Amino acid sequence: MKKLFVILLALMLCFAGCSGEDEFVPERGKVENGIYKNSAFGISFSADESWYYFTDSEIAETMGFTAEELLSEDYANVLEEVEMIHDMYCVSESGATVNINYENTGLVYGGIIDEETYVEVASEQLEAQVGGGIGLARNEIGTVEISGKEVPCLFVELELSGTRIYEIIAVKKVENWVGVITCASLWEEELPEIIEKISFE
């Protein structure tokens, strides 16, 4: 039985490698008139004037890498070869944030992981990584409705120095890539309002 499983896994990895030759090519999203849209992934976020979209340089600084890594021509040309695209980050006047990244599961997991499994793995990683004075009060797998569809997500509650931070982390897979949308707020009741601003095509 174990040998059969190894053979099946090898075949899945082989097919995943072949699927990497598809025509799909990831791209950066764009912000126009307060609306972020990434056409390649079919993900949009509609913000009003109370939200501020970070510039590429500010995203780079927030995510801990140099602006050159995000802004260079080479970066744009090799998006299909990178592990993660840090695409959008915005913050509201209330301090709520929305962060959208795209992860190349073909590089990380061989392309065989689906949305539900991705959320399960993310939940396990969260349990292992949280520390340094940050408490994890909630780490629950579930779904959230986006554009009339139940989308796999994590419901997260963090505690730092007596302050609670509430998050919903939703995912959408396109080819070998997974879009990860993280909505965070100091007020749990604000999260549904933020989720309503997100749409999937």
RAVEN-V522523 format. One record per residue. RES is the residue in three letters. SS is DSSP state (h for helix, s for strand, l for the rest). PSI is psi in radians with two decimals (999 if undefined). NEAR is the number of other C-alpha atoms within 12 Angstrom. Layout:
res->(RES,RES)
ss->(SS,SS)
psi->(PSI,PSI)
near->(NEAR,NEAR)
This chain:
res->(MET,LYS,LYS,LEU,PHE,VAL,ILE,LEU,LEU,ALA,LEU,MET,LEU,CYS,PHE,ALA,GLY,CYS,SER,GLY,GLU,ASP,GLU,PHE,VAL,PRO,GLU,ARG,GLY,LYS,VAL,GLU,ASN,GLY,ILE,TYR,LYS,ASN,SER,ALA,PHE,GLY,ILE,SER,PHE,SER,ALA,ASP,GLU,SER,TRP,TYR,TYR,PHE,THR,ASP,SER,GLU,ILE,ALA,GLU,THR,MET,GLY,PHE,THR,ALA,GLU,GLU,LEU,LEU,SER,GLU,ASP,TYR,ALA,ASN,VAL,LEU,GLU,GLU,VAL,GLU,MET,ILE,HIS,ASP,MET,TYR,CYS,VAL,SER,GLU,SER,GLY,ALA,THR,VAL,ASN,ILE,ASN,TYR,GLU,ASN,THR,GLY,LEU,VAL,TYR,GLY,GLY,ILE,ILE,ASP,GLU,GLU,THR,TYR,VAL,GLU,VAL,ALA,SER,GLU,GLN,LEU,GLU,ALA,GLN,VAL,GLY,GLY,GLY,ILE,GLY,LEU,ALA,ARG,ASN,GLU,ILE,GLY,THR,VAL,GLU,ILE,SER,GLY,LYS,GLU,VAL,PRO,CYS,LEU,PHE,VAL,GLU,LEU,GLU,LEU,SER,GLY,THR,ARG,ILE,TYR,GLU,ILE,ILE,ALA,VAL,LYS,LYS,VAL,GLU,ASN,TRP,VAL,GLY,VAL,ILE,THR,CYS,ALA,SER,LEU,TRP,GLU,GLU,GLU,LEU,PRO,GLU,ILE,ILE,GLU,LYS,ILE,SER,PHE,GLU)
ss->(l,h,h,h,h,h,h,h,h,h,h,h,h,h,h,h,h,h,h,l,l,l,l,l,l,l,l,l,l,s,s,s,l,l,s,s,s,s,l,l,l,l,s,s,s,s,l,l,l,l,s,s,s,l,l,h,h,h,h,h,h,h,h,l,l,l,h,h,h,h,h,l,h,h,h,h,h,l,h,h,h,l,l,s,s,s,s,s,s,s,s,s,l,l,l,l,s,s,s,s,s,s,s,s,h,h,h,h,l,l,l,l,l,l,h,h,h,h,h,h,h,h,h,h,h,h,h,h,h,l,l,l,l,s,s,s,s,s,s,s,s,s,s,s,s,s,l,l,s,s,s,s,s,s,s,s,s,s,s,s,l,l,s,s,s,s,s,s,s,s,s,s,s,s,l,l,s,s,s,s,s,s,s,s,s,l,l,h,h,h,h,h,h,h,h,l,l,s,s,s,l)
psi->(-0.75,-0.69,-0.70,-0.73,-0.74,-0.72,-0.78,-0.72,-0.71,-0.71,-0.70,-0.74,-0.64,-0.83,-0.64,-0.70,-0.67,-0.63,-0.31,-0.17,0.10,2.95,-0.28,2.22,2.16,2.77,2.81,2.60,3.00,2.64,2.12,2.23,0.71,0.10,2.12,2.37,2.29,1.78,-0.62,-0.66,-0.16,0.67,2.30,2.69,2.11,1.95,2.58,-2.98,-0.18,-0.06,2.53,2.17,2.25,2.54,2.94,-0.69,-0.69,-0.65,-0.80,-0.77,-0.73,-0.69,-0.14,0.50,2.99,2.66,-0.56,-0.58,-0.52,-0.55,-0.20,2.69,-0.63,-0.68,-0.77,-0.56,-0.33,0.50,-0.62,-0.18,-0.06,2.80,-0.60,2.37,2.06,1.73,-0.75,2.46,2.24,2.77,2.51,2.96,-0.46,-0.17,-0.01,2.66,2.67,2.23,2.22,2.10,2.79,2.19,2.33,1.67,-0.29,-0.62,-0.63,-0.78,0.14,0.18,0.07,0.00,2.41,-3.14,-0.76,-0.76,-0.65,-0.77,-0.70,-0.78,-0.74,-0.67,-0.75,-0.72,-0.65,-0.76,-0.68,-0.50,-0.49,2.34,-2.81,0.68,-0.02,2.17,2.51,1.74,-0.42,2.39,1.41,2.26,2.38,-2.70,2.74,2.54,2.17,2.15,0.71,0.13,2.46,2.03,2.30,2.44,2.99,2.39,2.07,2.44,2.07,2.66,2.18,1.98,0.73,-0.06,2.33,2.38,2.18,2.39,2.55,2.17,1.84,2.71,2.67,2.19,2.36,2.05,-2.20,0.07,2.57,2.14,2.24,1.99,2.00,2.02,2.25,2.54,2.74,-0.17,2.04,-0.63,-0.22,-0.38,-0.75,-0.61,-0.63,-0.75,-0.61,-0.34,-0.15,2.46,2.56,2.39,999)
near->(7,8,9,10,11,12,13,15,19,16,16,20,23,18,19,25,22,18,21,26,17,15,13,17,23,36,29,32,28,26,25,15,15,20,24,34,28,30,21,26,35,26,37,34,40,29,31,19,14,16,25,28,32,27,21,28,23,24,30,23,18,19,23,14,17,16,20,18,25,30,23,16,12,14,22,21,17,19,27,30,24,26,24,30,38,39,42,40,37,37,27,24,16,17,20,32,35,40,37,38,34,38,36,32,35,33,22,22,23,27,32,32,30,25,33,24,24,33,34,25,21,29,28,17,15,26,21,14,14,22,15,11,13,19,23,26,22,22,28,24,28,24,23,28,23,27,18,14,16,17,30,32,35,36,33,34,30,29,21,18,11,12,17,21,30,34,37,43,42,46,44,42,35,33,32,40,41,41,43,37,42,35,43,37,33,25,23,22,16,23,31,22,22,38,36,20,27,36,30,31,19)
